[in-house]
Amino acid sequence: MSRRKALRANPRRLLAALATILVAVGVTVASGATFTAQTANAGNTFTAGALTMSNDKAPGAILTASGMKPGDATTNATGTVVIKNTGNLSGAFSLSRTSLTNSDGTFPLANKLNTTITDCGIDQDCLTAGDNSVKYSGLLSAMTATISLGNWAGAEQHTYRFVVSLDSTADNNYQGDNAVAGFTWDAA
């Protein structure tokens, strides 16, 4: 008897043969095993830094003077201000004269006010020349551009000395006049 006839005559043998073939196919397919691995980093946190500053004279004036006399250094206005980067980021610091008013529009006093602004250096000693650096020297009225003060690291501070004198060419037209200026410190 042929195999076919034997399998037809005995259906249990047919089922056993089919089951054996299916198991063999399954083992063959499953034997292509692959290795896998995985790792994770959860909870990544991002925090923005801060660029902030302090001004030891804010919101008041750095200097004031009355009774200024043309060409007389004893009547100069002087004042210092400490500006500090109180943040933890570095930034480009600058100074601007943001407002200017004169009591006399015909003879503006600011046109006769010689102004010098000095960075007192790392030692912050404004009276010894050492590492001092003049940031502006000219008439108060001509201070129209923003003055770059450089890039400062977090917690860095600078002391600035302002000196304003009444020019010796100021004549009687300027007697009793006044000028008021505002200064703004910026960081970016």
Secondary structure as GFF3:
##gff-version 3
##sequence-region A 1 188
A	DSSP	alpha_helix	3	9	.	.	.	ID=ss1
A	DSSP	alpha_helix	11	30	.	.	.	ID=ss2
A	DSSP	beta_strand	53	55	.	.	.	ID=ss3
A	DSSP	three_ten_helix	73	75	.	.	.	ID=ss4
A	DSSP	beta_strand	77	85	.	.	.	ID=ss5
A	DSSP	beta_strand	91	102	.	.	.	ID=ss6
A	DSSP	three_ten_helix	109	112	.	.	.	ID=ss7
A	DSSP	beta_strand	113	119	.	.	.	ID=ss8
A	DSSP	beta_strand	133	139	.	.	.	ID=ss9
A	DSSP	three_ten_helix	140	142	.	.	.	ID=ss10
A	DSSP	beta_strand	147	152	.	.	.	ID=ss11
A	DSSP	beta_strand	157	166	.	.	.	ID=ss12
A	DSSP	three_ten_helix	172	174	.	.	.	ID=ss13
A	DSSP	beta_strand	179	187	.	.	.	ID=ss14
###
